[in-house]
């Protein structure tokens, strides 16, 4: 289900990944 959501919203998933990386690094 989550993968389907990622496939449907590539840009949104990309931003979510960026935010996750930022939160992990900081």
mmCIF file as Biopython writes it, N, C-alpha, C and O atoms, coordinates in Angstrom:
data_model
#
loop_
_atom_site.group_PDB
_atom_site.id
_atom_site.type_symbol
_atom_site.label_atom_id
_atom_site.label_alt_id
_atom_site.label_comp_id
_atom_site.label_asym_id
_atom_site.label_entity_id
_atom_site.label_seq_id
_atom_site.pdbx_PDB_ins_code
_atom_site.Cartn_x
_atom_site.Cartn_y
_atom_site.Cartn_z
_atom_site.occupancy
_atom_site.B_iso_or_equiv
_atom_site.auth_seq_id
_atom_site.auth_asym_id
_atom_site.pdbx_PDB_model_num
ATOM 1   N N  . UNK A ? 1  ? 0.845  -1.205 0.000  1.0 0.0 1  A 1 
ATOM 2   C CA . UNK A ? 1  ? 0.000  0.000  0.000  1.0 0.0 1  A 1 
ATOM 3   C C  . UNK A ? 1  ? 0.875  1.249  0.000  1.0 0.0 1  A 1 
ATOM 4   O O  . UNK A ? 1  ? 0.641  2.192  -0.756 1.0 0.0 1  A 1 
ATOM 5   N N  . UNK A ? 2  ? 1.870  1.234  0.848  1.0 0.0 2  A 1 
ATOM 6   C CA . UNK A ? 2  ? 2.741  2.419  0.935  1.0 0.0 2  A 1 
ATOM 7   C C  . UNK A ? 2  ? 3.530  2.612  -0.356 1.0 0.0 2  A 1 
ATOM 8   O O  . UNK A ? 2  ? 3.760  3.739  -0.794 1.0 0.0 2  A 1 
ATOM 9   N N  . UNK A ? 3  ? 3.944  1.489  -0.964 1.0 0.0 3  A 1 
ATOM 10  C CA . UNK A ? 3  ? 4.706  1.593  -2.210 1.0 0.0 3  A 1 
ATOM 11  C C  . UNK A ? 3  ? 3.843  2.150  -3.329 1.0 0.0 3  A 1 
ATOM 12  O O  . UNK A ? 3  ? 4.317  2.921  -4.164 1.0 0.0 3  A 1 
ATOM 13  N N  . UNK A ? 4  ? 2.586  1.762  -3.343 1.0 0.0 4  A 1 
ATOM 14  C CA . UNK A ? 4  ? 1.669  2.304  -4.343 1.0 0.0 4  A 1 
ATOM 15  C C  . UNK A ? 4  ? 1.520  3.805  -4.162 1.0 0.0 4  A 1 
ATOM 16  O O  . UNK A ? 4  ? 1.458  4.556  -5.135 1.0 0.0 4  A 1 
ATOM 17  N N  . UNK A ? 5  ? 1.463  4.232  -2.911 1.0 0.0 5  A 1 
ATOM 18  C CA . UNK A ? 5  ? 1.352  5.658  -2.631 1.0 0.0 5  A 1 
ATOM 19  C C  . UNK A ? 5  ? 2.595  6.390  -3.116 1.0 0.0 5  A 1 
ATOM 20  O O  . UNK A ? 5  ? 2.502  7.488  -3.664 1.0 0.0 5  A 1 
ATOM 21  N N  . UNK A ? 6  ? 3.748  5.785  -2.916 1.0 0.0 6  A 1 
ATOM 22  C CA . UNK A ? 6  ? 5.003  6.393  -3.372 1.0 0.0 6  A 1 
ATOM 23  C C  . UNK A ? 6  ? 5.039  6.477  -4.891 1.0 0.0 6  A 1 
ATOM 24  O O  . UNK A ? 6  ? 5.477  7.481  -5.454 1.0 0.0 6  A 1 
ATOM 25  N N  . UNK A ? 7  ? 4.585  5.440  -5.537 1.0 0.0 7  A 1 
ATOM 26  C CA . UNK A ? 7  ? 4.574  5.433  -7.000 1.0 0.0 7  A 1 
ATOM 27  C C  . UNK A ? 7  ? 3.626  6.505  -7.543 1.0 0.0 7  A 1 
ATOM 28  O O  . UNK A ? 7  ? 3.916  7.148  -8.552 1.0 0.0 7  A 1 
ATOM 29  N N  . UNK A ? 8  ? 2.510  6.689  -6.874 1.0 0.0 8  A 1 
ATOM 30  C CA . UNK A ? 8  ? 1.540  7.687  -7.330 1.0 0.0 8  A 1 
ATOM 31  C C  . UNK A ? 8  ? 2.048  9.099  -7.068 1.0 0.0 8  A 1 
ATOM 32  O O  . UNK A ? 8  ? 1.791  10.013 -7.852 1.0 0.0 8  A 1 
ATOM 33  N N  . UNK A ? 9  ? 2.765  9.273  -5.970 1.0 0.0 9  A 1 
ATOM 34  C CA . UNK A ? 9  ? 3.257  10.613 -5.634 1.0 0.0 9  A 1 
ATOM 35  C C  . UNK A ? 9  ? 4.778  10.584 -5.498 1.0 0.0 9  A 1 
ATOM 36  O O  . UNK A ? 9  ? 5.325  10.515 -4.398 1.0 0.0 9  A 1 
ATOM 37  N N  . UNK A ? 10 ? 5.444  10.639 -6.658 1.0 0.0 10 A 1 
ATOM 38  C CA . UNK A ? 10 ? 6.899  10.574 -6.643 1.0 0.0 10 A 1 
ATOM 39  C C  . UNK A ? 10 ? 7.505  11.796 -5.968 1.0 0.0 10 A 1 
ATOM 40  O O  . UNK A ? 10 ? 8.406  11.671 -5.138 1.0 0.0 10 A 1 
ATOM 41  N N  . UNK A ? 11 ? 7.010  12.977 -6.323 1.0 0.0 11 A 1 
ATOM 42  C CA . UNK A ? 11 ? 7.567  14.205 -5.757 1.0 0.0 11 A 1 
ATOM 43  C C  . UNK A ? 11 ? 7.339  14.268 -4.254 1.0 0.0 11 A 1 
ATOM 44  O O  . UNK A ? 11 ? 8.234  14.656 -3.503 1.0 0.0 11 A 1 
ATOM 45  N N  . UNK A ? 12 ? 6.157  13.893 -3.818 1.0 0.0 12 A 1 
ATOM 46  C CA . UNK A ? 12 ? 5.836  13.931 -2.385 1.0 0.0 12 A 1 
ATOM 47  C C  . UNK A ? 12 ? 6.731  12.960 -1.627 1.0 0.0 12 A 1 
ATOM 48  O O  . UNK A ? 12 ? 7.245  13.294 -0.559 1.0 0.0 12 A 1 
ATOM 49  N N  . UNK A ? 13 ? 6.917  11.778 -2.165 1.0 0.0 13 A 1 
ATOM 50  C CA . UNK A ? 13 ? 7.769  10.783 -1.512 1.0 0.0 13 A 1 
ATOM 51  C C  . UNK A ? 13 ? 9.211  11.264 -1.473 1.0 0.0 13 A 1 
ATOM 52  O O  . UNK A ? 13 ? 9.926  11.034 -0.498 1.0 0.0 13 A 1 
ATOM 53  N N  . UNK A ? 14 ? 9.634  11.933 -2.540 1.0 0.0 14 A 1 
ATOM 54  C CA . UNK A ? 14 ? 11.003 12.449 -2.589 1.0 0.0 14 A 1 
ATOM 55  C C  . UNK A ? 14 ? 11.221 13.481 -1.494 1.0 0.0 14 A 1 
ATOM 56  O O  . UNK A ? 14 ? 12.244 13.460 -0.810 1.0 0.0 14 A 1 
ATOM 57  N N  . UNK A ? 15 ? 10.258 14.388 -1.326 1.0 0.0 15 A 1 
ATOM 58  C CA . UNK A ? 15 ? 10.362 15.402 -0.275 1.0 0.0 15 A 1 
ATOM 59  C C  . UNK A ? 15 ? 10.332 14.760 1.107  1.0 0.0 15 A 1 
ATOM 60  O O  . UNK A ? 15 ? 11.038 15.199 2.015  1.0 0.0 15 A 1 
ATOM 61  N N  . UNK A ? 16 ? 9.522  13.731 1.264  1.0 0.0 16 A 1 
ATOM 62  C CA . UNK A ? 16 ? 9.445  13.021 2.550  1.0 0.0 16 A 1 
ATOM 63  C C  . UNK A ? 16 ? 10.795 12.386 2.865  1.0 0.0 16 A 1 
ATOM 64  O O  . UNK A ? 16 ? 11.256 12.436 4.005  1.0 0.0 16 A 1 
ATOM 65  N N  . UNK A ? 17 ? 11.424 11.793 1.865  1.0 0.0 17 A 1 
ATOM 66  C CA . UNK A ? 17 ? 12.747 11.188 2.062  1.0 0.0 17 A 1 
ATOM 67  C C  . UNK A ? 17 ? 13.766 12.250 2.433  1.0 0.0 17 A 1 
ATOM 68  O O  . UNK A ? 17 ? 14.608 12.028 3.304  1.0 0.0 17 A 1 
ATOM 69  N N  . UNK A ? 18 ? 13.696 13.402 1.777  1.0 0.0 18 A 1 
ATOM 70  C CA . UNK A ? 18 ? 14.620 14.490 2.099  1.0 0.0 18 A 1 
ATOM 71  C C  . UNK A ? 18 ? 14.432 14.943 3.539  1.0 0.0 18 A 1 
ATOM 72  O O  . UNK A ? 18 ? 15.406 15.141 4.265  1.0 0.0 18 A 1 
ATOM 73  N N  . UNK A ? 19 ? 13.188 15.106 3.948  1.0 0.0 19 A 1 
ATOM 74  C CA . UNK A ? 19 ? 12.898 15.542 5.318  1.0 0.0 19 A 1 
ATOM 75  C C  . UNK A ? 19 ? 13.393 14.504 6.311  1.0 0.0 19 A 1 
ATOM 76  O O  . UNK A ? 19 ? 13.959 14.852 7.348  1.0 0.0 19 A 1 
ATOM 77  N N  . UNK A ? 20 ? 13.182 13.226 5.997  1.0 0.0 20 A 1 
ATOM 78  C CA . UNK A ? 20 ? 13.645 12.158 6.885  1.0 0.0 20 A 1 
ATOM 79  C C  . UNK A ? 20 ? 15.162 12.198 7.010  1.0 0.0 20 A 1 
ATOM 80  O O  . UNK A ? 20 ? 15.695 12.076 8.113  1.0 0.0 20 A 1 
ATOM 81  N N  . UNK A ? 21 ? 15.851 12.364 5.911  1.0 0.0 21 A 1 
ATOM 82  C CA . UNK A ? 21 ? 17.314 12.436 5.939  1.0 0.0 21 A 1 
ATOM 83  C C  . UNK A ? 21 ? 17.777 13.644 6.746  1.0 0.0 21 A 1 
ATOM 84  O O  . UNK A ? 21 ? 18.732 13.547 7.517  1.0 0.0 21 A 1 
ATOM 85  N N  . UNK A ? 22 ? 17.112 14.767 6.575  1.0 0.0 22 A 1 
ATOM 86  C CA . UNK A ? 22 ? 17.483 15.970 7.318  1.0 0.0 22 A 1 
ATOM 87  C C  . UNK A ? 22 ? 17.272 15.778 8.809  1.0 0.0 22 A 1 
ATOM 88  O O  . UNK A ? 22 ? 18.099 16.193 9.621  1.0 0.0 22 A 1 
ATOM 89  N N  . UNK A ? 23 ? 16.175 15.155 9.162  1.0 0.0 23 A 1 
ATOM 90  C CA . UNK A ? 23 ? 15.881 14.947 10.585 1.0 0.0 23 A 1 
ATOM 91  C C  . UNK A ? 23 ? 16.871 13.964 11.195 1.0 0.0 23 A 1 
ATOM 92  O O  . UNK A ? 23 ? 17.224 14.082 12.368 1.0 0.0 23 A 1 
ATOM 93  N N  . UNK A ? 24 ? 17.318 12.996 10.403 1.0 0.0 24 A 1 
ATOM 94  C CA . UNK A ? 24 ? 18.270 12.003 10.918 1.0 0.0 24 A 1 
ATOM 95  C C  . UNK A ? 24 ? 19.650 12.636 11.087 1.0 0.0 24 A 1 
ATOM 96  O O  . UNK A ? 24 ? 20.331 12.392 12.083 1.0 0.0 24 A 1 
ATOM 97  N N  . UNK A ? 25 ? 20.060 13.448 10.112 1.0 0.0 25 A 1 
ATOM 98  C CA . UNK A ? 25 ? 21.395 14.048 10.168 1.0 0.0 25 A 1 
ATOM 99  C C  . UNK A ? 25 ? 21.469 15.111 11.257 1.0 0.0 25 A 1 
ATOM 100 O O  . UNK A ? 25 ? 22.493 15.256 11.925 1.0 0.0 25 A 1 
ATOM 101 N N  . UNK A ? 26 ? 20.376 15.855 11.432 1.0 0.0 26 A 1 
ATOM 102 C CA . UNK A ? 26 ? 20.411 16.931 12.434 1.0 0.0 26 A 1 
ATOM 103 C C  . UNK A ? 26 ? 19.877 16.464 13.785 1.0 0.0 26 A 1 
ATOM 104 O O  . UNK A ? 26 ? 19.838 17.245 14.736 1.0 0.0 26 A 1 
#
